[in-house]
């Protein structure tokens, strides 16, 4: 009977080793995916702020035109004010995100882009 358990023990230890290797690979991939997902989320948030600012400005301009009978000037003014405030908000948030990214790159996280190089791939020189 002891011989029947030996192949099962070897198979289980082999399976455990392969499972540990798989989990180690997945754990190594996780930070890189999280960084790229966070960057895309931040980009979508900034885009939503721009669109939202313009639409809110247009909405207030339309309300002004509707109740004050100012013609198209309320919507024009609302569009300009909404666009200006949205751009101001986006620049402020982008500066904050940039400061956070530079602080995390200074802390030495592996695999992070330092942002000090060109986005164009370097070519070999002869």
C-alpha positions in Angstrom: 0.0 0.0 0.0 2.7 2.6 0.7 3.8 2.5 -3.0 0.4 3.8 -4.1 0.7 7.0 -2.1 4.2 7.9 -3.4 3.1 8.9 -6.9 0.3 10.9 -5.5 2.7 12.8 -3.1 5.0 13.5 -6.0 2.1 14.7 -8.2 0.8 17.0 -5.4 4.2 18.5 -4.7 4.7 19.1 -8.4 1.3 20.7 -8.6 2.1 22.9 -5.6 5.4 24.0 -7.1 3.7 24.9 -10.4 0.9 26.7 -8.6 3.4 28.8 -6.6 5.3 29.7 -9.8 2.0 30.8 -11.4 1.0 32.9 -8.5 4.4 34.5 -8.4 4.2 35.5 -12.1 0.7 36.9 -11.6 1.8 38.9 -8.6 4.7 40.4 -10.6 2.3 41.4 -13.4 -0.3 43.0 -11.1 1.5 46.4 -10.3 2.2 47.1 -14.0 -1.5 46.6 -14.9 -2.6 48.6 -12.0 -0.4 51.6 -13.0 -1.7 51.6 -16.6 -5.3 51.2 -15.4 -4.9 54.1 -13.0 -3.5 56.3 -15.8 -6.5 55.6 -18.1 -8.9 56.2 -15.2 -7.3 59.6 -14.6 -7.5 60.5 -18.3 -11.2 59.6 -18.4 -11.8 61.6 -15.2 -10.2 64.7 -16.8 -12.2 64.3 -20.0 -15.4 64.0 -18.0 -14.5 67.2 -16.1 -14.0 69.0 -19.4 -17.3 67.8 -20.9 -19.2 68.3 -17.7 -17.9 71.9 -17.3 -19.0 72.8 -20.8 -22.4 71.2 -20.4 -23.0 72.9 -17.0 -22.0 76.3 -18.5 -24.3 75.8 -21.4 -27.1 74.7 -19.1 -26.8 77.8 -16.9 -26.6 80.0 -20.1 -29.7 78.4 -21.4 -31.5 79.0 -18.1 -30.4 82.7 -18.2 -31.6 83.0 -21.8 -34.9 81.4 -21.0 -35.9 83.5 -17.9 -34.1 86.8 -18.7 -34.8 86.7 -22.4 -31.2 87.7 -23.3 -31.1 85.8 -26.6 -28.1 83.7 -27.4 -25.8 85.7 -25.2 -26.5 83.7 -22.0 -25.5 80.5 -23.7 -22.4 82.1 -25.3 -21.4 83.5 -21.9 -22.2 80.2 -20.1 -20.2 78.3 -22.7 -17.2 80.5 -22.2 -17.4 80.5 -18.4 -18.0 76.8 -18.3 -15.1 76.1 -20.6 -12.8 78.4 -18.7 -13.6 76.9 -15.3 -13.3 73.3 -16.7 -9.9 74.1 -18.2 -8.8 75.7 -14.9 -10.0 72.6 -13.0 -8.3 70.2 -15.4 -5.0 72.0 -15.2 -5.1 72.0 -11.4 -5.9 68.2 -11.3 -3.3 67.4 -13.9 -0.7 69.3 -11.8 -1.7 67.3 -8.7 -1.5 64.0 -10.6 1.8 64.9 -12.0 3.2 65.7 -8.6 1.9 62.3 -7.3 3.5 60.5 -10.2 6.8 62.2 -9.7 6.7 61.5 -6.0 6.0 57.8 -6.6 8.8 57.6 -9.2 11.3 59.1 -6.7 10.4 56.5 -4.2 11.9 53.9 -6.5 8.9 51.8 -7.6 10.2 49.3 -10.2 8.7 49.3 -13.7 7.4 52.9 -13.5 8.2 55.4 -16.3 10.3 58.2 -15.0 8.9 60.6 -17.6 12.3 62.2 -18.3 12.7 60.7 -21.8 11.1 60.9 -25.2 8.2 58.7 -26.1 9.8 57.9 -29.4 11.8 54.7 -29.3 15.6 55.2 -29.5 17.3 54.1 -32.6 20.7 52.3 -32.8 23.6 54.4 -33.8 26.3 53.1 -36.1 
